[in-house]
Amino acid sequence: MYLVKMITNTQGQHSQTISRFDTDTLAKVNYHSQLATLHNASDILYAVVEILDEYGKELNGYREIVDHRPAPEPTEE
């Protein structure tokens, strides 16, 4: 299993990492741990975290987007 993280920080810098885990359980534990960190990080603007199998297919239910971008201002009509 592979844990894939794609992150954009508040400075506009991008990073990507792929970590390999021998078991589904280890990948899932790290997935949830990384999401907790990203949801609480003040310097993260946007991130995608997912688990892929050995064929590059997304593990069902293990893809989440962390989005701290400000909501667009409503427009007047």
Secondary structure as UniProt FT lines:
FT   STRAND          2..9
FT   TURN            10..11
FT   STRAND          14..20
FT   HELIX           24..40
FT   TURN            42..43
FT   STRAND          44..52
FT   TURN            54..55
FT   STRAND          58..67
//
